[in-house]
Amino acid sequence: MKQTIWAIIILILFLSCKNKPNTSNEQIPELMNNELPITLSTQLGIDSLVLSSLTTKIEKQEYPNIHSLLIMKNGLLIYENYFKGYDENYGNAIGLVQHSDTTLHDVRSISKSVVSICMGIAINQGLIKGVNQNISQFFPNIEFKGDKSKWTIHHFLTMTTGLVWDKNSPYNNPENDEIKMTDSHDALDYVLNKPLKTAPGKKFNYNGGATQVLAKIIERASNMTLYQFVKEYLFLPLEINHFEWNKYSVWNGSDEFAAPSGLRLTSRDLLKIGLLFRNKGVWKNKQIIPKEWVIEAISPKIDFPSEVTDGNEWYGYQFWIWPDIFNDSEFNMVAAIGNGGQNIFWDLKNDLIVVTTAGNYNNRSIKNDPYALLKNEVYPIVFYK
């Protein structure tokens, strides 16, 4: 009789535990086709309840209009969440969107970093001799006079063309040179005919037109469109099958792809690019980007007064780099950055990759931006545990 009673008690306890709801509220990324290595945050000693608190802060708009946040530590995805927010498709409002892991999102100037990757691939294929090749070799019908005859691919990768280029006006200001380029019917002609302000290689001046020239060089060297090249040699090897690259025809009827800002990807696919750089260009045991290009692209090439620190930051080959510190640990933050809150952040020393998307286009006044989210919330969670 006693044995029967104890058996009933044990059965009741088992069933009550089995049906007990999970109270941790941890955001567990779903494994999809083995695309990304995933683990529970608790496996890395990170409190899942604290991650849940981070979700609540974003939902309460303490960090405005964030659309997605993905956190990868030690090469493992530990947090992935999507939020409802107002969004655009290349400047055209599309209203309130419930974002998800399949939602295409404007990545804006992260497009520039992707063009840089394509340049590295084209050089590795022998289509282009190297970064010191003179650009005039790709435009035989254009006469480059004076210092413009010295232009190399390196000058365009590092935004040191010397061109007069208004980057300080907001992107909704018609005086902004990228807007003028977008509104022109020949982006290449617009860029190459801008006057010089300084000699090439002397000074950094952020210039979307430089990226447009790089894209045209890739197209002429490969006899492929930018869309075809990135699809065949970068996205398909990365198992990225769903993307868009807007053309200037959205605004002016031109058939040119908007190289500096027209790309649309999912957040997971942005993370794949992040993981690709972490792994020195290797994806699933295959070298997609030359290791040498990965190192060069995110190495400082030119410095300038920083907008995120008290000192200077650097620009590589269409990637941003700045010195940073957390918990007395100094490191270089590397980032691919797009207008409105689109980011891939790399802290390679501490093996952290963070991806954000957001809808704060042309709004430079937001204090609690994705970088603040990274430093104020993600770092304390991941490294203080």
N, C-alpha and C positions, 0 to 999 in steps of 0.2 A: 504494500500500500504506500509506504514512504517513498519507494522508488518511483511509483506512478505519479505521486504528487510532485516530486522533484522534476520529473520529466515534463509535466504540464507547465511548471513554473519556468523552466528553461525555454520551452517552446514559446511561451508568452513573451519572455524577454527578447528572444531572437526576432520574433515578428515585430515587436515594438521598435527595435533598433533598425530593422530592415526598412520599416516604413517611415522612419524619422527623417524629416526633410533636411537637406544640406543647408546649414545656416551660415556657411562661410561667404556666400555670394561671390565667389571668385569668378572673374570673367575668363573662361577656359576657351582658348582658341580651338576651333574645330580642325581636325586633320583632313585636308582635302587632297587626295591623289598624291600623298607624300610630297607635296610641293615644298613645304617648309618644315624644318626640324622644330618640334614643339615640346614643351614640358610644362608641368604645373609650377607656378611660382614658389610653392612650398618646397619643391625639390631643391631650390636654390636658397632656402632659408628665408624667403620673403613672405611676409604676412599677407595673406589674401584679403583680409579685412581692410587693410590699409589701401590696397588696390581698389577695393570696392568704394572706399571713401573718395579716392581720386575720381572715380566714375561719377559720383554724386556731385563733386565740385564742377565738373565739366557740364553735367546736366543742368546745374543751377546757374550756368553762365558766368561763373567766376573767371573762367577763361572763355571769352566770347566766341560763339559760332564755330567751335571746333567740330569738324565732321568725322575725323577718325584719329585714333591714337594706337600705335603698335610699338611694343617694347621688346627688343631682343637682347638678351644677356648671355654671354658665353656662346653665341651662335645658336641660341634656342629662343623661340618665341614664347614669352611668358605672359603677355597681355595683348589683347586685341579687342577694340570696341569701336562702335560706330554710333553716330548721333544724328539727330534731326537738325537741319539748319538750312537757311537760305543760300542758294548757290547760283552760279552762272556757268554758261558754256561759251568760253572765249568772248566774254564781255556782254553776252546776251542773258538776261535774267531768266531763270527757269523755275523760280519759286522755291517753296519749302520742299526739301527732299529728305526722305529717310534713307540715309546712306547705309551701305552694306559692303560686304567683301567683294561683291560683283559690280559695284557702282563705279563707272568711269568718272574721273574727276580731273578738272584742269590742274595741271602741275606747273603751269606758267614757266618761269625761268629755269626750273629743273630741266626743261627742254634743252637748255644750253649745255648742261652737263652731259646729256645724252648725245648731243652732237659731238662733244669732245670725245666721248667713248667711241663713236663711229669713226672719228678721225684716227684714233689709235688703231682701230681695226684695219682701216684702209692703208695706213702706213705699214702695218705688219704684213698685209697682203702684197705689198710692193706696188700698189696703185699710186702711192705718193711717196716721194723719196724721204721726206722727213720734215720736221718742224722748221728747219732752216731753208726749205725750198722757197724760192721767190714766187709770190702769187701771180706775177705777170705771166708765168708759164701756162697758167690755166685760163687766161683771158687774152689770147693773142690779138684780138680785135680792139683792145683798149690800150691807149697810150698812157703810160704812167710817167708823169713828169716830176722832176725834183726829188724830194725825199720820198715821195710815193713809190719811186722806182726801187726803193730799198725794202719795201714791205715783204715780210716773210709770214709764213703760217704762224710762227711763234708770236708775232705781234698781234694777230687776231685772236689767238687762243688766250693770251694774257691781257686782253683789252688795253694794249699799249700802242694802238695804231697812230696816236697823235691827232686824230680827227677832232674837229669841233663837234661836240655831241651833248645836247641838253638832256641830262639824266635826272636833274633835280626837280623839274616840274612833274607834278603827279601825272599818272598815265591817262587820266581823264582830261588833261590839259592839252589842247591842240598844239601848243608850243613844244611839247615833248617830242624829241626827234624820233623816238620809236613809233609814236603815233603818226608823225609825218611820213615815216617810211611805210607804215601800214596803209596809209591813205594814198600813197603813190601807186602808180600802175607798174612800176619797175623798181623793186626794192634794191636790187644790186646796183642799178644806175644811181639811185638816190644816195647810197652809202659811198660808193667809190668817187662820187663827184663832190662830196662834202670837202670843205677846205681843211687844211692842217692847222692845228694850234701849236703843236710842239713836234719835234722830231720823233719818228717812231722809236719805241723802246724806252723812252725817257720817263713817261708818267702814266699811271693807271687812270683810265676814264671809262667807266662802265658803259658798254655800247652794244645794244642788241643787234645793230647792223653788222658788227664783227662776226657774230654767230651766223647771220644770214650768208655772209661771204664764205665762211667755212663750209656751210651746207652746200653751197653752189660748187665749191671745189670738190667735195666728195661726189656730188652728182656727175660732174664732168670727168672726174678720174675713173669712175666706176661705170658710166653709162647707165646709171639707174637713178630713179628718183630717191629723194631722202627717205620717203615712206618705204619704198622697196628695199633699200639698203638696210635700214634699221630693222625691218621685219626679218629679212633673211639671215643677217649676220649677228644680230643681238637678241631680238625678241623671241624668235622661234627657238634658238638654242636655250633660252631661259624659260621656255615653256610659257611665254606670254602670247596668247592667241587672240586677245580681245583688247584693242586699243584704237585710238583715233589720233590723227594729226591734222588739225585745222589748216585750211589754206587762207591766204589773204582775200580770197574771193568772198569770204564772209562779209568783208567791208568794201572791197574795191573792184571786184571782178577778176583779179589776178589769179592765175592758176598756180602760183608759187606756194609751197608749204611754208607756214610761218615758223621758221626754224627756231627763233628765240623763245617762243612762248606758246606754240599751238598744240602741244602734246597733251593727251588725256589718257591716264592709266588708272588702274585700281590701286588701292593702298598696299595690298599684298604684293603687287608687282613692283611698286617702289621699294618695298622691303627686299625683294629679290636683288634689285640693283645694289642695295646696301650690303646684303650678304655677299654678293659677287665681289665687291671691293674689299670686304673683310677677308675674303679667301684669296686675295691676290689674283683675281680674274678667273678663278676656277668655279665651275658649276657642275656638280655631280661628276667629279673626276675628269671634267673636260675643260681645257683652257679656252675660255670664251674671249677674254681680253688679254693681251700680252701683259705679263707681270710687270715688265718695265714701264708700260704705259700707266698702269694703276699707280705705281710709285711716283712717276713724274707728274701725273695729273693732279695729285693731291699734295705735292711738294710746293712750298712757297716760291713764287717767281718774282713778285713785285709787291712792295708794301705801301700802305697808305693809312691815314688816320682812321681809326676804328669807330664804327657806330655802335658796337656792342661792348667794348671794353674801354679803359682809360688810355690805352696805348695805341699801338698799331695792329692792324691785321694784314693778311696777305691774300693774294689771289694766285691760284695755280692755273691749270688749264680748264677754265670754266667751272672751277670749284673754289669755295671760300675756305680760308683757314685762319684761325685766331688762337692766341695763347689763352688758356683757361686754367682754372684751379678749382678743386673741390676737396674738402676735408684734408687740406694741406698737400694734396697730390696735384702736381702740375702736369698738364698735357696739352696737346693741340686739338682743338675741336675742328673737325672738317665737316663741311655742309654743302649740300645742293639745296638751293633756296629758290622758292617761287613766290611771286606776289600773292598776298592774301593769306599766307600761313601754310604754304606747301613746303615741307622740309624733309630731307633725309639728314639726320645728324649722326656723325660717327665720332665716338671716343674710342679710338683703337687701342689706346693704352689700357683702358679699363674694360675693353671688350663689350661696349654698349652701342647699340644702334636704335635710334628712335625715329619713327615716321609719323608725320602729322599731315592732315589736310584740313583746310578751313575755308570759310567764305568771306574773309575780311579784305576783299580786293580793294586796292587803292586807298586803304586806311592805314596811315603811318602813325596814328596817334594812340594806338592800343598799347597799354603798358603790360597787361597780362597776355602777352602773345605766346606762341608756341615755345620760344626760347625761355621765357619766364616759367612756363609750365615744366619744361625740362629741368631747369635748375632748382625751382622751388618745390617741385613735387616728385618728379621721377628720380632724381639723384638721391634725395633723402630716403625714399622707399627702397631703392635698389641697393644702396651702399650702407645705409644705417641699419636696415632690416629691423 
